[in-house]
Amino acid sequence: MPETRETASAGATARAREYQTMTDPELERLFGYQQISGTQSGHMELIRNQGLRMAKLIRDHCPASRETLEAITELQSTVNWARTAIELYPSGGSTA
């Protein structure tokens, strides 16, 4: 079922409440320096390289347009979120 404005708004409100109830240690974990292992570094590099590969594919096969720029911007965001997940959850555990 496609997301409507109402469901999107409800989801945003739920996420806002979640952040408002975060403890200091949870916030410090999100914004603090995270030591990464060699394995994590390798995973991050793999994701970054695949993101770069996909960005070049988009650039080379899509017309120059706002949508192409948006696709690359969203891909950059996706890579950054994936790298953050590796940094925050070094054991590969689920966040759910």
N, C-alpha and C positions, 0 to 999 in steps of 0.2 A: 504494500500500500504506500503510495507516495506521501512524503511529508508535507503537511499543510503549514500555513503560518502559525496556526494555533498550536500544533504539536511541536513545531520548532521553538516557539516561544516558551512552551512548557518545559522543553528540554533545557533551554538556556537558563530558565529560572531554577530548575533542579540543580544544574551545575553551579550556579551562583550560590545556592544554599550550601552545596557541598564545600565550596571554597570558604565560605563564611564560618563553617564549623571546624575547619582544619586546626589542629594543634600547632603550637610553636615548633616542636620537633618535626612534624610533617612539612611545614613551610621551610624550615631550615634545610631539610633533605632536598626539597625541590630547588632551592636557590643557592645551596652551598656548593663548595667544590667537591667533586666526586673523583676519587682516585680510580683510574681504570686499569684493568689488567691487559696483558698482551693479547689474550683471546678477545676481549671486548674491542680492543683497538683493531684487530683483524676484521671483526664483524662490521665495525663502523666503516673501515676502509672499503670493504666489499659493497656495502650499501651505497656509500658515496660514489664509488666507481660505476655501479649500475645506474644510479641516478643521473650521472654525467652522460653515460651511454644513451639513456632514454631521452635526455634533454637534447642531445645532438640529433637523435632520430627525429624528434618532434621538429626541431629547427630545419632539418634537411628535407622533410617530407610534408610539411604543412605550409600553407601560404603565410606570408608576413601579414599578421593581423593582430588585433587586440586579443582574440581568442587563443592564438598561438602563444602570445606573451603570457596570458593567464595560465595556460597549460604548464608552461615552464615554471612560473611562479608557484603554482600549486604543487608541482613535483618537488621543488626546492623545500617547500613546507613539509611535504611527506617525508623526505629524506631527513630533515631536521627532527621531526617527531620520532622517527625510527631510531635515530642516533640517541636521542634523549631517553627512549625506552631502554636501550642497551646500557646507558650510563646509570640510570636509576635502578634497574633490576638486573644486577650482574649475574645472578644465579639463573636467569631466564624464567623466573617464576611468573605466574599469571597475576595480573593486577585485578582481575575480576573476583 
